[in-house]
Amino acid sequence: MKKILTLLLLGGISLSCTPRNEQMNVVIIEFEGKRFDNLSLFLSLQDFYSRELISGRSEDGYRWEFHYPDSLYDYISFFQIRDTNVPDTVISRILFYLDLQGDTLRTAGLFFDRPSSLVRARYIGAETHLNVLMLRRGTEDGVLGTVINHRFEIISNVDDQQLISAMKTMTHGYGFRDRLTAEEMLQRDMGFVKRFPNSRAMISLVASGWNLYGTIDNTEKLFNLFTPELQQSFYGRRLNERIRIERERGTAFINQKLTTWDTDELEWIVQDSSRYNLILFSASWCAPCTRQIPLLKEIYRDLGQQIIMTYVSLDDERTVDNWRTKMREHQIPWRSLMVLTREMDRTIREYYAVRGIPTAILVHPHTMQKERLNLWEEADRQLLYELVK
C-alpha cells in the first residue's frame, strides 16, 4: 500500500510495479451491436490529481474485461470506459443508459462494486461534441478537442448498487448545487444518502463539495448518514477531517497573498478588512464566468464605493496570458489576482473549497466572517445589496 500511495503522489501509477500477489478487481462489460478494437478503464483518482488508463482484454471486441488493483479502490472518485484508438485530442467514451422503474439514468461517470461487476449493454447510437476544453491525453496541456459518446442501454438486471447509485448521482446532480439553496440541496442530498448510504460516488462528491450545504453542521448531518464503512473510507476520512478543521477555524476568511495581474506584485486577497470584500473566483477558460461579467459590472457600478471586489483567477501557467487579455478586452475595473501555477491552483481550490466557478465569497468587515453567494440568484444579490448599503 505504501508503494502504491507513493506512486500516486508522484502523479502517475505504473501497474508494472503492482505486487504479484496484489488482489485484482474486475469489471466485465458485454456489448451488443458494436465492437471495439481498443478499450480502457479510466480511473479518476481525484485527490491525487492523477488518472490511470487500464487496458482492457477482449477476444472478440464485444466482451471486455478490465482488471485493476484493489489497493486503488478506496481512492477512485469515478470510472469511465474509453475507446483509446483515437487521436490524443479526442475523448471517445461509453455513455450508459439505464431505465430504473421509469427513471432514465444517463452518464459516463460510473462506479463499480468490488471485487467484480458484470454489465450487459446494447448499442443505441453515438453523439459528437466539438470544441470541448480538455487535457491532451498523456499530458497536462489544455486543448480544444472532440468528445464522442457511444451510447449504450444497459439490458441486464443490475445487482451492483455502486453502479446504480453512481448513475443516479451523476444523472440527477446529487452533490451539485444546480441553482438550489443550501437548505434545499441539503434536504435533497440527505434523501439520496438515506436511500444509498454506501454510495462511494456520492461520498467522493460530498468530500469535494462539503461547503455547499450552508453550515458545517449541515455537512456533518449529511456525513453521519453514510455507513460506518464509508465514514472510514479515504473520502469519508477526508470529509470528517474537513469538518474538524472548519470547526477549529470557524467561519473567518483566512487571508493570503497572490500576484496582481498587471504588476506581478504580491497583494493580500483581502486588502482592507474594514470594508466588505467580494472575492470572485474565475478563469479565462470558464464560459459561465465570462457570461457573468455584465452582472458583475452592474454590481460594481452600484456598490463599487462601498465594497472591494477582487477577482482570483484560477488560470495557471498554461492560460495566464489569456486571463491578462480578458482583463484588457473586458476593461475590468476591479482588482484582479492570479494563482499562476497548477500547484497554487490546487492549493487555492482546496483552501477555499472552490469546487466550481464562478464562485463568490463575501467577507464581512472587521470580523472577516465569510459567506458564499450565488450571484446568479436574485435573492443572494438582494442580500448583498442590503448588507453593503
Number of C-alpha atoms within 10 A of each C-alpha: 10 8 10 18 14 12 16 21 13 11 13 16 19 10 14 7 10 17 12 8 6 12 13 18 19 18 19 17 20 18 21 17 11 14 14 15 14 16 24 21 22 20 23 19 21 16 16 16 13 16 17 20 21 17 20 22 17 17 9 10 15 15 18 22 19 22 18 23 16 14 16 17 21 15 20 21 21 22 21 18 24 25 21 20 14 11 12 15 18 22 24 20 23 21 23 23 21 21 12 11 6 7 10 12 19 19 20 22 23 23 26 24 18 14 15 14 19 18 19 17 20 18 18 14 13 13 10 11 12 11 10 14 15 17 17 17 15 10 8 11 11 15 15 14 18 19 19 18 21 20 21 23 20 20 15 13 9 15 12 16 15 21 22 19 24 25 24 24 25 20 17 13 12 22 25 18 17 10 11 14 16 17 14 13 20 22 13 14 21 22 14 20 22 13 13 21 22 20 23 28 27 27 27 26 21 23 23 21 19 25 21 24 24 16 15 19 12 18 23 17 13 23 24 14 19 23 17 13 10 20 19 14 17 18 26 23 14 18 25 19 13 20 20 14 11 14 12 9 11 13 16 14 19 15 12 12 15 20 19 21 22 13 7 11 11 14 13 13 24 23 14 13 15 12 17 22 24 23 23 24 24 25 24 19 16 15 12 12 17 16 11 14 13 11 13 17 16 11 17 18 11 13 16 14 9 13 21 21 23 20 21 24 24 28 24 19 11 13 17 20 15 13 21 17 12 16 18 11 9 11 10 15 14 14 17 24 24 27 23 21 16 15 10 16 18 15 13 17 15 12 10 13 17 21 16 13 15 20 18 20 19 21 25 21 16 11 12 20 14 20 16 17 19 17 20 12 12 10 13 15 15 11 11 18 13 9 10 14 9
